[in-house]
Amino acid sequence: VNLAAGEGTLSGGEIVIKAGNSITGYGGAITLESGHSETGASGNIIMASPSAESSTGSVEILTGNSVDSSGDVRLVTGQSDQGTAGSVAIVTGESSSEENGADIMLNAGGSRSKTGGSIRISSGSSNQLSSGKVSIESAAASSISGFVGMRTGIANTNSGSVLLETGTSSLSSGDILVVAGDAGAKSGNIAIEAGSSTRGHGGSISLKAG
């Protein structure tokens, strides 16, 4: 089944797929589902804007505004009984040699009167072996690699804390390593500095063994 809009000199035709409204209940749903296969793989679902001479179109997945609670946007792959479950990859395209690479932004929602939303990055658990790794790193570069920063935001009263902590264990807990990289000329430094204060006491540095 092919569904195609007509071509135009100025603007191409649009295709609008809209479910029905409801006065008191739920509005109608729209389901996009590929074909099933008894012995092979199921079909793909591709949502893409085509290539263009100037700027390509955007692909947006969003929920509508609501007085109560707006809907969720979920990217979930299916489970696998014997093989490996599918991955979720968020990748931006490469830019030309004269422009910067595209950014990826993860931004939780703000709140007018309560606590803002959180961002949690968690690896997968395992019943028999090790849980997955969480790696935050900048890519290698021929000149200078990118900066990796972890900090809390500015606040009028108390800014948040930064916690580096390994989990508890019945045998051996994990280590925390702070290592500066090697270099052919001058290697990096490690600096631990407490905060200063304009009206009270400056911060302290405490080192305590277990």
C-alpha positions, 0 to 999 in steps of 0.5 A, a space after each residue: 500500500 503506497 500513500 504519497 502526496 503530490 509534487 509541487 513547484 513551490 511546496 509539495 503536498 502534505 499527508 495528515 493522519 489524524 485519529 478521532 477526537 472524544 468529548 468525554 473519553 480518550 481520543 483515538 489512537 494511531 498505531 504504526 506496526 510493521 509486518 510479522 514473520 513466522 521464521 524471519 525478521 519483522 519489517 522495519 519502520 522508518 521515519 526520515 526526512 529526505 536529503 535536500 540541497 539547503 536544509 533537511 526537514 526535522 523529525 519531531 516526536 512530541 506529546 501535546 500540552 495538558 492541564 493535568 499531565 502530559 504524555 510520555 515519549 518512550 524509546 524501548 526495544 523489545 526483549 530477546 529470549 535467546 539472543 541480544 536485545 536491541 540497542 537504542 542509539 542517539 547519534 548526530 550526523 557529521 558536519 563539514 570540515 568548516 563547521 562544528 559537530 552537532 550537539 546532543 542535549 538531554 534536558 529535564 523539565 523545569 518546575 515553577 514551584 517544586 523540584 525540577 525533573 531529574 536525569 538518570 543514566 543507569 546501566 543494565 543489571 545482571 543476575 549472574 555476572 557484572 552489571 553494565 558500564 557507564 562511560 562519559 568521555 570526550 572523543 580522541 582528537 588530533 589536537 586537543 580532546 574535549 572537556 568533561 565537566 561535572 558540576 551543580 548549578 548556581 543557586 541563591 541559597 545552597 548549591 547541590 553536591 557532587 557525589 562520587 561513591 561506589 556501591 556497598 558489597 558483601 565482599 569488596 567494594 569498588 575503588 575510586 580512582 583520580 588519575 591524570 593522563 600521561 604525556 610526552 612533555 608535561 602531564 596533567 595535574 590533580 588539584 583538590 580545592 575547597 571553596 572560599 567564602 566572602 562572609 563566613 568560613 571557607 570550605 574544608 578538605 577532609 581525608 579519612 581512611 575506612 
